[in-house]
Amino acid sequence: MTVQTLLVVVAGAAVVWGVVAGILIFEALRRKGLTTSFLWIRLFMPFYVHRYSVVTREETGRTGPLFYHFVIAFNIALLAALLAAALAHL
């Protein structure tokens, strides 16, 4: 397995991690009785993540852990994909 392949696998795993975190954020907001739409989840996910951050900060004084799971996962995916693309052009 080459480094480029490993980076693509890491990026894919991070995307799955981020999607799961996003769905869990959606469910947490829905359980709290806030307006959410599963039909528009892909469009409104950044809004839902921000709303989750605000709501959990108001409730507990700290941002909820799913916010960090979402942000870190997609940053890892972006970094791994960029590194894989850079290695492809060497």
Contacts in CASP RR format, 6 or more apart in sequence:
PFRMAT RR
TARGET T0000
AUTHOR 0000-0000-0000
METHOD contacts of the structure
MODEL  1
MTVQTLLVVVAGAAVVWGVVAGILIFEALRRKGLTTSFLWIRLFMPFYVH
RYSVVTREETGRTGPLFYHFVIAFNIALLAALLAAALAHL
3 87 0 8 1.000
4 84 0 8 1.000
4 87 0 8 1.000
4 88 0 8 1.000
7 80 0 8 1.000
7 81 0 8 1.000
7 83 0 8 1.000
7 84 0 8 1.000
7 87 0 8 1.000
8 80 0 8 1.000
8 81 0 8 1.000
8 84 0 8 1.000
10 76 0 8 1.000
10 77 0 8 1.000
10 80 0 8 1.000
11 76 0 8 1.000
11 77 0 8 1.000
11 78 0 8 1.000
11 80 0 8 1.000
11 81 0 8 1.000
11 84 0 8 1.000
12 77 0 8 1.000
12 80 0 8 1.000
14 73 0 8 1.000
14 74 0 8 1.000
14 76 0 8 1.000
14 77 0 8 1.000
14 80 0 8 1.000
15 73 0 8 1.000
15 74 0 8 1.000
15 77 0 8 1.000
17 69 0 8 1.000
17 73 0 8 1.000
18 69 0 8 1.000
18 70 0 8 1.000
18 73 0 8 1.000
18 74 0 8 1.000
18 77 0 8 1.000
21 66 0 8 1.000
21 69 0 8 1.000
21 70 0 8 1.000
21 73 0 8 1.000
22 45 0 8 1.000
22 48 0 8 1.000
22 49 0 8 1.000
22 66 0 8 1.000
22 70 0 8 1.000
23 41 0 8 1.000
24 66 0 8 1.000
24 69 0 8 1.000
25 45 0 8 1.000
25 48 0 8 1.000
25 49 0 8 1.000
25 52 0 8 1.000
25 66 0 8 1.000
25 67 0 8 1.000
25 70 0 8 1.000
26 36 0 8 1.000
26 38 0 8 1.000
26 41 0 8 1.000
26 45 0 8 1.000
26 48 0 8 1.000
28 52 0 8 1.000
28 66 0 8 1.000
29 36 0 8 1.000
29 48 0 8 1.000
29 51 0 8 1.000
29 52 0 8 1.000
29 55 0 8 1.000
30 36 0 8 1.000
32 55 0 8 1.000
34 51 0 8 1.000
34 55 0 8 1.000
36 44 0 8 1.000
36 48 0 8 1.000
37 44 0 8 1.000
41 48 0 8 1.000
49 67 0 8 1.000
49 70 0 8 1.000
49 71 0 8 1.000
52 64 0 8 1.000
52 66 0 8 1.000
52 67 0 8 1.000
53 63 0 8 1.000
53 64 0 8 1.000
53 67 0 8 1.000
56 62 0 8 1.000
56 63 0 8 1.000
56 64 0 8 1.000
56 67 0 8 1.000
57 63 0 8 1.000
57 64 0 8 1.000
END
